[in-house]
Each structure stands twice: as C-alpha cells, then as structure tokens.
Amino acid sequence: MKEIERVLNPKSIAVVGASDNPDKWGYGIMERITSDGFAGSVYPVNARSREVFGLDAFSSLADIPDEVDMVNISIPGKFVAEVVKQAVDRGVKSVVINTNGYREVGRGDLETELLEIIKDSDTRIIGPNVQGIMNVQNKLSLNLGTKLFDQGPVGIIAQSGSVSAYIGEKMGDDGIGISTMFNLGNQIDLCESDFIEYLAGDEQTKVIAIYLEGPRDKDLFKETLIRNALKKPIVMFKPGSTEQGTEAAASHTGSIAGNDRIFSAACQQYGVLRCDDLLGYVDSIKAFALCPLPEGNRTVVMSTSGGVGSIVIDEVYKNGLEMARLPTAARQEIETLTGVKVPENGLLDLAIDTGIWQRVIETLCKNYSGCFDSILIVVADGVNNVETMAGYAKNLSSKPILAVYMSYGDQYRENAISCLKHEGIAYYGSPERAVRSLKNLLWYRDKQVNT
Amino acid sequence: MSSQTNFMLEPDAVKLLESHAIDYPKNSFVTAKEGIAVATQTIGFPLVMKIVSPDIIHKSDAGGVVTNVTSLAEAEAAYDRITESVKSHDPNADIRGLLLCEQAEKGEEIIIGTVIDDVFGHAIMFGLGGIFVEVLEDVTFRICPVDKKEALQMIREIRGYEILKGTRGKPELDIEGLAELISKVSELVVKNDSIREIDLNPVRIYEDKVSVLDARIILRPQ
C-alpha cells in the first residue's frame, strides 16, 4: 500500500477554495493545515483573493509554480471536474474532495465523470462528499472542525465524520491517541478496503477501528477482511442490528436471515470484533490499543475492595473466563505477606496497603507467572495511590493488565486517572466493562490460534 | 409468496443432494398411480407421499403431503386424495407426480438453510427445529463454505446444543454427522451458483445418523 502512504505524506498541498471567510469550508481546511504543525508547503487557491491566511494565493491550480502532491477541493460542484483535470495534468498524487452533491443526491453521473478524468493517471481521489483525512504522524489534518488528534496506535476508518471525531477525541481523552484517520465519503476511487489494507500493514497502528454503514466494493471488502482480520485486530461498529429478516423471502431461512445477522456471522467467522454499542466499541478499541493478547482465560483479580472484587469474579465467569488457581505454595506466600487467607474463589483482597500490593505483585509475576494469563486490578478506594500498582504490575509482567477504577468524585480521582493514562493502563469505570474488554481480547486471540 | 418462484422439483433436489453425498430416505418418484406398486416394493412401509408440482412450493398447505401410509391400498387411496386436494387448492396446478419416501423414525428436528447475502455471498444457517427456530430463533449463521471444524463450532454455539449433546439421561446424538452435513451443504451452494436459497427442513438427527427429510431449493431468477 505504498500508494496510500504517498497519499498520506504529501510534501505540498494546494487548497482549492481556501478562504479567510470563516463560513467557508476552505477556511476550516486552511485553519487546520496551518495550525497543527504540518511541515510541508501550503498553496491556497482562490479565484479572487491574492492572499489567504497570510500566504500568497493563486488564482488557479495551474498557476502554482512548484510541485503539488495533494489537492484539497471544497469549491462548488460545477468547478470540481475542471480542478481535478488540472490536478491530473500536473501529476498530483491525490485529490481530497469535500464538495457534496454527488451520488448522495442522485448525481452518480458526476462521479463517473470524475473517474473518467483520473482513469489511466496516477492521481487518486478520496471522496467526494468526504469530511477529510488525518495523518497524525506528520501532523497533517484535513479534517474540518477537529484539531489534530494525539498520536497513538489507533487507526480509524469511518463513514461518519462525527463518529470518527468521537473516537479520535475519546482516544485522546484516554491518553491513547490515533495514527491515521480516514473518513470515507462517497468512495468513488479509494475505498474502505484500501484503507484497511494500509492500516493492517502500518507499523504505527495496533488496532483498526471501523465505523461502517455498508461497504463500497463488496467482493474486495470480503477478501480484505479475510486477509487482514487475524493480522491486526479490527473492531467494527456497524449500525443496523435491529433489522429484520426479509418477509418476502421464499425460504424459511431467508425469512430469518437478514443482512445484519449475516454481517455479524461473517465478523465472527473472520475474526473481526463487531460491537453493537458505542461504549463497548470504544472500550474494546482501548483494550486492543494498550494490552497484549492474553494466552488463556485464567485471570488474577487484585482488589482494594472485597465487594467490588466479588462483582468482578461474577463477571469473570459470566464472560467465559476463570479465576486463576494458584498453587498452595503461592497462596501460602501471599497469606504470609498479607496476613489474610486467600479465599476459595481466589480473590486477592489486598485493601489499600501498597506495600502489600507490591509484594503480592512481585511474588505472582516473578514466581508464579505460569499460573495466570491476565491481571485485573480493582481500585475502589481512591486513597494511598493504589492505582499506581497497575503500572507496577505492568512493569513486571508481559500479560494484559486491565484496571477497574471506581472511586468517584473524591479528591484523588483526577490524579489517579492521570496516573493510569500515563502508565498506559486500560482502565474502566465498572467491572462489567473491564471484564468484557478482556473477554474480547481473548476472543480475538482464540480466533488467531484456532484459525 | 408468488407461484412464479423458481424452485427445483423435489426429485431433482434429491438428485442434487445425493450427488453431493447427502443422503435422503429411500425414495421413488411416480408419475402415475400405476407406478406405486413397484415403488413400494423397494421403499417398504410406512411411507410418506408428497406432491411434485412446480406450482406448489408449500406442499402441506395445499394438502399435498400424506404421512404414515402403511399399505399399497392406502398408498393408492392417498394418491387420489393428494391430487384432488392439490387441484382444489390450485385448479391450474401442473401436477408432475408424487414422491414416495421411506418414513423416518421420530427424532430431534433440525433446520439447515442457505441464503445469498449481498456482501458476503452464500451464507448457511443451522438451528434446532420447531419452537427453537420459530419462536426463539435459536439459529446461527456462517459464510459458505464452512469446514467441519467451523460447523462443529456452529453446533456448539446454539442455546439448544445441550439437547444434541444428550441431556437428562438421553444419549448424545450424531453431532459429527451433523457437522459433516452442514459442511457438505455449504460446499454444495458454493459449487452451484444457480442456487439462491435452500431449506432442509426438517432434518432429523439420531444417535447414529442424520437424515434430510425435506429439501426446498430455490433457484436464482433466470
């Protein structure tokens, strides 16, 4: 996917429709491209102004004397084809078209016209009717209304500018960040499968988050999922789960089927994690972004609270995981360290003494790491900086460590959250969310191993 | 459902299944009442008689099925009863004859079906029959083809799996055979692109075998 790599790394961009008028789309693009730290050259193109954003403006693309790698177009539809022609003539590598008024309003013919223009050329189109793209690695944002997101391991492909912005911002809030974001628009040329393929091979990207209403190129989409889903985790949100089977179906099977059910089946089969609620979606992206995959279903639960710990244990079994069975020697060591007997259910209720926490973590990680596959750390009392123990464990173990942080509204909360983020811990506000995320990691790992 | 639906006549569907090593009960297609005597000699009794007509897709609704036929005299009487009933249901029905099948023993019922999905192509469904499929929709889907391993996974993931595994003193049923059948059906549709949908309903599962008792194969519009 060298081609997408070139698209994402232009040395120079012409902004056709660049404007000093904040009501114009071209203003938003200029604002992003000049304030996020993009290091390449920027050429505003405006038919009437000689200067935009303090930069020399050109009256047409043809007038720019230097090489142009990328063109962003946000001018009215009737002028777009001509600009694309000029772009092809100049050998521009990519054209991002924000302008709408195409297939979405019944004007598929205008898309055919654009495709004719780029045929047999090296110019590729993203859009039209697209919100934009973002390559955080080189500080390139062509995404209206959103600042450059923090850099991190999440790649986003979305058919909705609002959803992509939500994921990007959420990943920023949680201290994770994103690598690249592709909004899809009408996808007349480059489409979701091209971007999946690219992100699957991109070293900066650890997990691919997709929001999709329906694929553009169906056969290619199927092949792309089969080829890539087990290489790198794909977390998919696709609305439509309330859709019913087709009433008019000729067979019994057809009346039950419905495309949405089959979409889920395909995801399940190929190893794509499909989520049907936004919270679970973001939770899962976070888990894949921050955790290694567990090698089995045995988990150790360490908690400041016996009560919340018990809730976690229920969730563990509900989700097909199990509590790690520690050998007698390990239990005895822990009992000696803590002065508390390890109960039958295996819950390590360590209260708030971080000294004890440290010794238990060391014992388990150094001497008994073969006995468990993941660690759940439950911080339900905000005192004594117990949350630092998640990072402590992370330094001693290569297994996934997820945290439940349930101390609300107290003076410790802000510090604790910032500590968990800083340590790169996948933390969640409830036992259900943490355990479900761990289950999703395990599901994916099993899929990789068994396929 | 319109009478224009393009579906395979059951004797043709049976041939197609058999050519993919999918067993059907002993059967014989008779085009006239006179053929019954010979047919019953190989099939034996009891047997099931089913209408064969391109105009009748829902055979039972048209009075086109008689079960538990135990003698030649009963079979001949059933022949008249079925053809009359179908004619009164649809006076213009093109009646090609009747399919006589060995009547299967009682057993747990299963549905296996396929459809074509817009994005992923042929998909296969499996579930337990009766209320499990009708009321609970306890079914599972995969994209075709599925190998036996994936088919076993499908079987394990329905809620009714315990019934197949044998519960409350009942023996385990032929889960391996069922997985093979699912896999064969999934391969059959991939190889026969003219097929739009299949219902194998019911399929019965026993301790030592799995039998397809009825097949409805709907073809793509020509």
Interface residues (C-beta under 8 A of the other chain):
Chain A: G214 P215 K218 F221 K222 A248 A249 A250 S251 H252 T253 G254 I256 A257 N259 R261 I262 F263 S264 A265 A266 Q269 Y270
Chain B: M1 T5 F7 I57 I111 G113 T114 V115 D117 D118 V119 F120 G121 A123 M125 V133 E137 V139 T140 F141 R142 I143 V146 E150 R196 E197 I198 D199 N201 R216 I218
